[in-house]
Amino acid sequence: MSQADDALLAGTTPTEREAIKQLASFWWLWLVFGILWIIVALVVLQFSNSSFALIGVMIGAMFIGAGVQYMALSALAPKWRWVWALLGALLIIWGVVAIFNPVETFNEFADILGFIFLLVAFIWFVQAFSERDHNDLWWLGLVSGTLMLVIAFIAAGSDVNVKANLLVLFVGLWALMSGIVDIVRAFQLHHVGEKLE
């Protein structure tokens, strides 16, 4: 086992080990989510600016998908459970609202893009630091959060047309980064599950 595996499993009871083993048996869900995120990224990055309604729906779907993932993550991190559950619930609610108001969603997101990027950077920072003790690649979330923070400041000072283009790019890049992280996480879970068998 790696040091991260040892850190994760050190001090766990047999019941907790069994729960981790059962969770690890669903490693393929993270793989499926990762592949779906990458497909969404490829589709979004092909669209023109005239696809605002479709992008609004996709933003809603992405928020719902991310919300479901954060709700599932709340079962993994006992110390941070309330944070992931709250973020998951908020993302699901925002996703439903976005799907029923896609053009307005796109326009509003373009208007407040800097704040949205700042929020996403914060979420990625929290996730990276919460995974530091048991994830060798926790720094990937930290790097992504730092890049998103830089983009947040760039977006805050841009005009509306630039923000609209940045939003299209943001949706695509967010999906791509989420896909890559989820695929890596899937294989990490699979590895931990194999070690517990």
C-alpha positions as CSV (number, residue, x, y, z in Angstrom):
1,M,0.0,0.0,0.0
2,S,1.1,3.6,-0.6
3,Q,1.5,6.1,2.2
4,A,-1.8,7.7,1.2
5,D,-3.5,4.3,1.5
6,D,-1.9,3.7,4.9
7,A,-3.0,7.1,6.1
8,L,-6.6,6.5,4.9
9,L,-6.8,3.1,6.5
10,A,-4.8,3.8,9.7
11,G,-7.0,3.9,12.7
12,T,-10.1,2.6,10.9
13,T,-12.3,0.0,12.6
14,P,-13.2,-3.2,10.8
15,T,-16.7,-1.8,10.1
16,E,-15.1,1.3,8.5
17,R,-12.8,-0.8,6.4
18,E,-15.8,-2.8,5.2
19,A,-17.6,0.5,4.3
20,I,-14.6,1.7,2.4
21,K,-14.4,-1.7,0.6
22,Q,-18.0,-1.4,-0.4
23,L,-17.6,2.2,-1.6
24,A,-14.5,1.2,-3.5
25,S,-16.6,-1.5,-5.3
26,F,-18.4,1.4,-7.0
27,W,-15.1,2.9,-8.4
28,W,-16.6,2.5,-11.9
29,L,-19.2,5.2,-11.2
30,W,-16.4,7.8,-10.9
31,L,-15.0,6.4,-14.2
32,V,-18.4,6.8,-15.9
33,F,-18.9,10.3,-14.5
34,G,-15.4,11.2,-15.7
35,I,-16.0,9.9,-19.2
36,L,-19.4,11.8,-19.3
37,W,-17.7,15.0,-18.1
38,I,-15.2,14.7,-20.9
39,I,-17.9,14.1,-23.5
40,V,-19.8,17.2,-22.2
41,A,-16.5,19.2,-22.5
42,L,-16.0,18.1,-26.1
43,V,-19.6,19.0,-27.0
44,V,-19.6,22.4,-25.3
45,L,-16.2,23.4,-26.8
46,Q,-17.7,22.8,-30.3
47,F,-20.6,25.2,-29.9
48,S,-20.9,28.7,-31.2
49,N,-22.1,31.7,-29.2
50,S,-25.6,31.3,-30.7
51,S,-26.1,28.2,-28.6
52,F,-26.8,30.2,-25.3
53,A,-30.0,28.3,-24.5
54,L,-28.3,24.9,-24.9
55,I,-25.4,26.0,-22.9
56,G,-27.8,27.2,-20.2
57,V,-29.3,23.7,-20.1
58,M,-25.9,22.1,-20.0
59,I,-24.8,24.4,-17.1
60,G,-27.9,23.2,-15.2
61,A,-27.1,19.5,-16.0
62,M,-23.5,20.0,-15.0
63,F,-24.6,21.5,-11.7
64,I,-27.0,18.7,-11.0
65,G,-24.2,16.1,-11.9
66,A,-21.7,17.9,-9.7
67,G,-24.3,18.2,-6.9
68,V,-25.0,14.4,-7.0
69,Q,-21.3,13.8,-6.9
70,Y,-20.8,16.1,-3.9
71,M,-23.7,14.4,-2.1
72,A,-22.0,11.0,-2.7
73,L,-18.7,12.5,-1.5
74,S,-20.3,13.6,1.7
75,A,-20.5,9.9,2.6
76,L,-16.7,9.6,2.1
77,A,-15.4,12.5,4.2
78,P,-16.8,12.3,7.8
79,K,-15.0,15.5,8.8
80,W,-16.3,17.5,5.9
81,R,-19.7,15.8,5.4
82,W,-21.8,18.8,6.0
83,V,-19.8,21.0,3.6
84,W,-20.2,18.4,0.7
85,A,-23.8,17.8,1.5
86,L,-24.6,21.6,1.5
87,L,-22.6,22.2,-1.7
88,G,-24.3,19.2,-3.3
89,A,-27.8,20.4,-2.3
90,L,-27.1,24.0,-3.6
91,L,-25.7,22.7,-6.9
92,I,-28.7,20.5,-7.5
93,I,-31.2,23.4,-6.7
94,W,-29.2,25.8,-9.0
95,G,-29.1,23.1,-11.7
96,V,-32.9,22.7,-11.7
97,V,-33.4,26.4,-11.9
98,A,-30.9,26.7,-14.7
99,I,-32.6,24.0,-16.8
100,F,-36.0,25.7,-16.6
101,N,-34.5,29.1,-17.5
102,P,-31.6,28.4,-19.9
103,V,-31.3,31.7,-21.7
104,E,-31.6,33.7,-18.5
105,T,-29.1,31.3,-16.9
106,F,-26.6,32.0,-19.6
107,N,-27.0,35.7,-19.4
108,E,-26.9,35.9,-15.6
109,F,-23.9,33.6,-15.5
110,A,-22.1,35.8,-18.0
111,D,-22.9,38.9,-15.8
112,I,-21.6,37.4,-12.6
113,L,-18.8,35.2,-14.1
114,G,-16.0,36.5,-11.9
115,F,-17.9,35.6,-8.8
116,I,-18.9,32.2,-10.2
117,F,-15.2,31.4,-10.9
118,L,-14.2,32.6,-7.4
119,L,-16.8,30.2,-5.9
120,V,-15.6,27.3,-8.1
121,A,-12.0,28.0,-7.1
122,F,-13.0,28.0,-3.4
123,I,-14.8,24.7,-3.8
124,W,-11.8,23.1,-5.5
125,F,-9.5,24.5,-2.7
126,V,-11.7,23.0,0.0
127,Q,-11.8,19.7,-1.8
128,A,-8.1,19.6,-2.4
129,F,-7.2,20.3,1.3
130,S,-9.8,17.9,2.6
131,E,-8.3,15.1,0.5
132,R,-4.7,15.8,1.3
133,D,-4.3,13.1,4.0
134,H,-5.5,10.3,1.8
135,N,-5.0,11.4,-1.8
136,D,-1.5,11.5,-3.4
137,L,-2.9,13.7,-6.2
138,W,-4.7,16.3,-3.9
139,W,-2.5,19.0,-5.5
140,L,-4.3,18.5,-8.8
141,G,-7.4,20.2,-7.2
142,L,-5.2,22.9,-5.7
143,V,-3.6,23.6,-9.1
144,S,-7.1,23.7,-10.7
145,G,-8.4,26.0,-8.0
146,T,-5.5,28.3,-8.5
147,L,-6.0,28.5,-12.2
148,M,-9.7,29.2,-11.6
149,L,-8.9,32.0,-9.2
150,V,-6.7,33.6,-11.8
151,I,-9.5,33.3,-14.4
152,A,-11.9,34.8,-11.8
153,F,-9.9,38.0,-11.7
154,I,-9.6,38.2,-15.4
155,A,-13.3,37.7,-15.9
156,A,-14.3,40.3,-13.3
157,G,-12.6,43.0,-15.3
158,S,-13.9,41.9,-18.8
159,D,-16.9,43.3,-20.8
160,V,-20.1,41.3,-21.5
161,N,-19.0,39.9,-24.9
162,V,-15.8,38.6,-23.4
163,K,-17.7,37.2,-20.5
164,A,-20.0,35.3,-22.8
165,N,-17.1,33.7,-24.6
166,L,-15.4,33.0,-21.3
167,L,-18.6,31.3,-20.0
168,V,-18.6,28.9,-23.0
169,L,-14.9,28.2,-22.4
170,F,-15.5,27.8,-18.6
171,V,-18.3,25.2,-19.1
172,G,-16.0,23.2,-21.4
173,L,-12.9,23.5,-19.2
174,W,-14.8,22.8,-16.0
175,A,-16.3,19.6,-17.5
176,L,-12.8,18.6,-18.8
177,M,-11.1,19.2,-15.5
178,S,-13.9,17.4,-13.6
179,G,-13.6,14.4,-16.0
180,I,-9.9,14.1,-15.6
181,V,-10.1,14.3,-11.8
182,D,-13.0,11.8,-11.6
183,I,-11.1,9.3,-13.8
184,V,-8.0,9.6,-11.6
185,R,-10.2,9.2,-8.5
186,A,-11.9,6.1,-10.0
187,F,-8.6,4.3,-10.3
188,Q,-7.5,5.4,-6.8
189,L,-10.7,3.9,-5.4
190,H,-10.2,0.8,-7.4
191,H,-6.6,0.5,-6.0
192,V,-7.8,0.9,-2.4
193,G,-10.5,-1.7,-3.0
194,E,-8.0,-4.2,-4.3
195,K,-5.8,-3.7,-1.3
196,L,-8.7,-4.4,1.1
197,E,-9.6,-7.7,-0.6
